[in-house]
Amino acid sequence: MGCCQSKVEKAPIKKQDPELPTSSSKGSSSSKQASNKFGNFGNAQASKGIRKGNFIQTKQGDVKQFYQIIKEIGSGGFGTVYTVKDRRSGLQRAMKELPKDRMDRESNEKMLEEVEILRELDHPNIMKIYEVIESAKSYFIISEFLSGGELFDKIIETQGFNEKIAAKYFVDMMSAINYCHSNGIVHRDLKPENLLLESADSNANLKVIDFGISQRLMPGAKLTSSNGTLFYMAPEVFSGSHDEKCDIWSAGTILYIMLCGQPPFYADSDTAYVKLIQKGHFNLSKGIWSSISEDAKDLLRKMLAVSPTKRLSAQDTLNHPWVIKYLNNSVEETPISSEALSNLGKFRDQSKIAKSIKTFITSQIFTAKDEANLVKIFKRVDKNGDGKLSRAELMEGYNELGLTSPTDIEAIMKNCDTDNSGFIDFTEFVTATTEWNQMLNQNQLKQAFQIYDASGDGTLSLDELKTSIPGIEDTEWKKFLDEADKDGDGVITFAELKDYLLSKLN
């Protein structure tokens, strides 16, 4: 939840409120009554088909019943962030505690809106949220634990940082922003502190976090509140009328700092800094800029145009020659498995319950390591960088990887597009392309089972399953029990669940 920074003379790498890194979603006896403040949070999108957001649930109760607090990793005016361990699955998450006594009505509404936005977004470069727990005194938002730290800290540690590395992080950031804009979401607080790396690996993905002041925006509409962080605020924000182009200015400022190590403007006061932003005069010719490519400088000029009508869109930045050159160079260096797209063609019409369990595992259990290769493939096939795969992109992907094009692309879209959006989203892609015959013999299914098992008795009752897997008709639950409950005792053991899923694969 951002606010304007008051000091301009210091480097713009400041720690404010830490953002949520995440945890896993689950139904339990205490979660069956979701807080009225969140509405039908767990089931709101069941009618849209199977979405990862369906599994991001809320519950009321003692957070320590579900999570072991490991250590505090940051704090701010609104709350404190901890690393935690899920007692049910053993997975490491991050937890942001928001004490109710620090929250007025406006901040409470912003928190709820942030949760709603994050549960809708499904992109490899946007932080995952897993569940929300409400106690008498606090809200607890559980998200993925991003262990790689802030982007600029990583840059400082990197030996031989260059334009190619900067372009990698830039593309990660802009792919996420383009996805947000295409879904009517304006971030409004892009800054280095809100760009975290999922791990310490050299090729780790960048994740955009902190949607605390994000807004939904209808086409042609304008935002009027002047929120954000001063260093990265666009000129039009100060005049009280702006749209999604404010994110482009912020991203341009971040790229500027990545390439030269300094912000584009200097001033002794906030007032003077605002005037410099509104004038938009910055250096791209002296000092370090003599060694920066003309394409990179051209991109900066077009992202830091004072007039938002002359500023590039998020999609335009991904089509810019500097980005295209980076992408063309990286394709040859990135090992891509043709098996991923082949698996799409094999993703036949399974039971909705089987697909839901797989979606739960990929969205709630999979780690960055589990997804790493599929992220590369997804980005390679996603030619326009909008964070979803169209029919045309899918066909082109088959051709590019030298695979035989499927005879019925519509059947693949129908079977993989579980939320019926007309596109294959990231989680849908991961779910469809995962080698489930191998995966179901690993620990992820056991972890999902333990999360579903609210009572901890080692079996799943129908109530526990219905709570954890929303949007399933009673007739399908009856069919599931007939097939999966081999001993007819009315509950599902882990072995029965595994056998059921394996039978659906075959």
N, C-alpha and C positions, 0 to 999 in steps of 0.2 A: 504494500500500500504506500505509494510514493508520495513525496512532498517536495516542494522546491528546496534546493540546497541554498544555504545562505551565504556561503563563502565561495568566491570565484578564484581567489588567488592560489588555492591549493589544487593539486592535480585532481582530475575528475574521476579518480578511482576511489570512491568512498563507500564504506559499508553503511547501508541503512537497514531497514527491516529485512531480515533474511526471508527467502522465499521457501515455499514448501518443496522439499524433496519427498517421496510418497510411500504409501503402504497399501495393504491388500484389503479388498472388500469382502464382506461376509455377512451372512444372516445369522442371528442368534436370538435367544429368547428375549434379550433386551433390545434387539434391533427390529423386532416385528412391529413395534409401534414407533415409526419414524416421527421425528419432531414435526409438529405442525408448521413450524417456521420454514421448514424445507418443503412442505407440501408432499406430493407423492414422489419423493426424490428417487427412490429405487425403481419405480415402475413408470415414470413419466413418459419414457420413450419406447415402452414395450410394443406399442401399436406400430412403430416404425420398423419392426423386425429386430434382428439381433445386432445390437451395437455395444461397443465396449462400455459406453455410458450407462447401460442398463445395470452393470455390475458395480457401479460406484454408489454404494448405499450409505445411509445414515443410521445411526443407532444411538440410543441413550444409555448412559451407565458410566461405570468407572473405567477409564481408559487403561488402567494398569491390569485390568482383567484380560485385556487382549494384547498389550504391548509392554515389554520390559524396556525401561528407559536406560540407555547406555551412557550418553553424555550430552551436555548442552553444547551446541555448535554455533549459536548466535542469538542475539536478542536485539529488540528495537522497541519503539514506542508502543507498538500494538501487540507484541507477543514475543515468544521465545521459541527457537527451533532446537529440536533434539534429534540425535540418532536413536532409533529404537529397534527392537527385535520383536517381530510378530511371534507371540507365544504359540500360535497355532501352526504356522508353517516354518518358523525358524528364519524367515527372510528378513534382511535388514531394510529398514525404511527410514524416512525422516518424518518428524511430527512437528507441526507448528501449533503451539498452544496460544489461543486468543482469549484472555480473561474477559469475562463479560463486564466487569466493573470498569474496564478501560475503554469500552465501546459504547458510543452514543448510537442513536438510531441510524444516523447516516453511515457510520463505519460498519454497523451490523448489516445494513442493506448492501454495502459494497462487498463485504465478505461473502454474503450469500450469492451475489451476482458473480463474483470471481469463481466460486465453486461451480455454479451452473455453466459458466463459460468453459471451464477446464474439463468438465465432464462431457461436453459436446465435441471438443477438439481431439483429433486423432491424427497425429503427425509425428514422425520420428525425431523431429527437432523441437518438439514442445513437451515440457515436463508432464509426466503422468500423475494424475491424482487417483487414489484408490478408495478412500472412504472418509467419512466425517463422523466423529463421535461427539455427542453433546452431554456434558455433565451439568450439575447444578450451577457450577461457577465458571466453566470455560467451554469453548469449542476447540476441538482437536482435529486438524486437517492432516491426513496421512498421505504422503506422496513418495515418489521414488527418491532414493538417496543418490544424489549426484556427487560422487566422491572426487571428481577431477578439479574442483575449485573454479574460481572466476576466470573468464577468458583472459583478461589482461595479466593476471598472475601467471598464467600458462605462457603467455607471450614473453614475459620477462625471463622465464626459465628456459625458453627455447633457444638452443644454439643455432645460429644461422637462420634466424627468422627472415622470411623473404615474401615477395608478392604472391608466390604460389601458395604458401601457407596461409597468408592473409585471405586469399581468394577462397580457400577451402572453408574457413570459418565464415566468410561473408556469404557464401552460397548456402551454408547451413542456416544462417540467420534469415536470409531473404526468402528461402524456401518456406520457412515457418511463417514469415510475415505475409508472403503471397497467399498462403493457405488461409491465414486469418482473414485477410481482406476479401478473399473470394467467398468467405462464409459470413461476411458482414461484421467482422470484429476488428476494432481498432485498438491496438495495444496501449499506446499513449505514454508509455514509460520505458522505452527502449534505452538501455544504458549498459555499460560493461558489467555492473553488478548483477544485472538480470540476464546475463549470458553465462551459463555454467556448463562445464564439461562433465559428461557422464562418468568418466573414469580418468585415471592418470595416463592411460595409453596414449601414444603419440598420434594415433589416428582416431581418437575418441570423438564421438559426435558432440556437437554443440547443442544445448537445449535452451530455449527461451522460457523464462520463468516470470513470476509476479504479474498476474493479470488483475491486480487489485484495483486499478483505476481504468481498466479496459472498458470499452463501451460497444454496444451494438449500434450499427449505423445503417439506416435504410439508404438505398441509392438516391443520390441527390440531396440528402439531408446534411445538416451541419451540427457540429458540437460547439458548445458555447463556454464551458467551464475551462479555465486556464490551469489545468493540472499537468504535472510532470516534474522533471528534474531540470533545473535551469540550463545546465551545460548543453542539454540535448533537445531543448524545446524549439520548435519551428517558429519562424517569425509570425505566422498568422495566428498562432495560439494566443499570443499576447493581445491580439485585436478582438478576441472573443468569438471567432467564427472559423472553424477548421474541420477537416475531414481526415480520411485515412492517409492523406499525403504527409501528415505530420510525422508518421512513422518513418517515411522515406528520408526526411531531413535527419531524424535521430540516427537512423542506420548509416547515413552518409557521414555524420559526425563521428560515429564509431569507426567507420572505415578510415576516415582521415587520421584519427589518432593511431589506428593500427599501423598505418603506413609511415607516419613521421614521428610518433611518440608524443605529440603535443596536440592540444585542442586547436581548432581553427581561429579562435578569438581570444584576446586577453583584455582584461579590464580590472580596475581597482574596486568596483562596486557592482552590485546587481543591476542597478539602473543603467550604468554605462555598458554592461555586458548585453543587456537587452537591446540597447541601441545598435551595438555592433552586429547582433544577430539580425536585426531588422534591415540593416544595410547590406549584410551578406558579403562583405569584402574579405577574402582570405587569400593566403599565399599558396601558390602552386608552382612557383618558378625558382625560388632561391633555396640555398642550402641543400637539404636532403632531397628535395623534390627534383633536383637535376638528375638523380639516378632512378627516379620512378618512371614507369612507362607512360607514354602519352595516353594509352587506352585507360589506364587507371585514373589519370587526372581528368580525362573527359567524363568518365563515370561520376567522379566527385562533383564536377561542375553541374552536371545534370541532376544529381541528387540534392545538391545544396543550392538550387535555384530559389531565390527569394519568393518568386511567384509560384504558388502550388500548381497553377495550370501549366507552367513550363517544366515542372518537376516530373521526373519519371514515375511511373507506377511501379509497384513491386514486380509485376510481370515483366515490365520493360527492363528492369535492372538485371533480371535473369536472362534476358535476350541481348544484353549489351556485349560488344565484341570482347571486352576484357574477361567477362565471365565465360563466354563461348570458348575463348582460347584456353582458359583453365580447364573447362570441362572436356574439351577435345584432347588435351594432354593427359588428363587423369584417366580417361577411359582405358587407354592402353596399359596403364600401370595397375589397374584394379582387377584382381582375379574374380571373374564372374562365373557362377555355376549355372549351366543351362538347365540343371535339374529343377530349379525353382519354377520356371515357366512351364516346364513339362508337368509338374505337379498340379498346376492350375487346371490343366486339362483333365486330370484324374479326380478332381474334387467334385465327385458326383453328389447327387441330391441325397443327403443323409437326413436322419431325424433332426428336428429342430433342437431337441435336447442335446444330442451329440454335438451339433454345431455350437450351441450355447456354452457347453463345457469347454470346448476347444477355444472359443473366443475368450472365456474367462481366464484360461491358462495363459494365452498369448498376451492378454492385456493386463493381467494382474500378477502373474507368476514369472513370466519370462524376464530375464535380466538383459542388460545391454549386450553381454557376451552371446547370449542365445540368439539375439536378433541381428548381430553385427553383419553377417554376410547378406542377409535378406534386406537390410537397410541399403546396402550398396546396390543390390539388384533393383530394388524399388526405385531408387533415385535415378538409376540408369534408364529404366523404362519410362519414368515420369518425365517426359521430354519438356513439357512446359513448366515444370516445377510448381504445379498448383497443389501438390500433396495428395493427388488421387489419380487413378489410372482410368482413362477413357477406353472405349472400344478400339479407337484408332491407335492409341499408344500401345495397347495390348497386342494388336496385330503386328505393329512395327517391332515390338519386342521379340516376338517369335521369329520374325524375319532376321533381325539383327543377330540373334544368337544361333542362327542356322538351324532352327527347329522347324519341323513340318507344321504349318499353320493348322489349327484345329478346324474341322469341317463346320462346326457350329459355334461361332464365337458368342452368339446370344445365349447358348446353354451355359457356357462358362460364366458369362456375366451374371446370369440368373442364379447360378449355384454359389458363386463367390460373393456377390453383392447382397449380403445378408440383411442390410438395412434398407434395401430397395431404393438407393439414392441415384442409381443410374451410373455409378462409378464404383471402382474397387478402392476402398480406403486402405490406409496403411495396415491397420489391425486385421482387416479382411484379407489382405495380401499375405501377411505373415501366417494367419490361420490356414489359408488355403495351400500355401507352399511348404509348410513344415512337414517333415517326414514323420508322420504320427506313429507309424509302426515302430520306429526307434524311440520317439519321444515318450510314448506311453510306458516304455520300460525303464524310463529314468525317474528322477525324483519329483518332477513337476506335478504329475497327477496326484501323487501322495500329498504334496503340499496343498493342492486344491481341495482334496478330500478333507484334510484336517481343518481347512478354513470353513468348508461347508458344515462340518460336524460341530454345531454350536454347543451341543451337550457334552461333547468330549467322550462319548461312550463307545466310539469306534464303529458306529453305524450311522447311516443317514435315514432319518425318518422322512416321510412325504412332506411334512411341514417344513423341515429344514431345507429340503430341496426346493420347494416352492418359494421360500424366502430368498434363497441364494440365486435361483434361476428364474427371473420374472418373465412374464409374457407367454407362458406355455398353457395351452388349453387343457381342461380336465381330461378330455378324451385321450390326449397324447400322454398325459401322466399315467393313465390307466394302461395304455399300450406299453409304456416304458416299464411299469412294474411287472406286467405279464412277461416281458422279455428278460428283464434284468434280475428280478427277484427269484432266483433259481430254487431256493428252499421255501419260498412262499411264506416267510415270517413277517412280511410287511415292512421290512427295513432293508437297506442296501449296504452290503459290506464293501470294503475296498476291492476285494477280488471280483465281486459281482460287477462293480462299476467298470473296472478295467476290462473284463471280458465283454461287457456290453459295448464299450467303445471300440474294442478291437473287431468285434463282429460287424460293426457299422463301417469300419474301414474296408473290410473285405467285401 
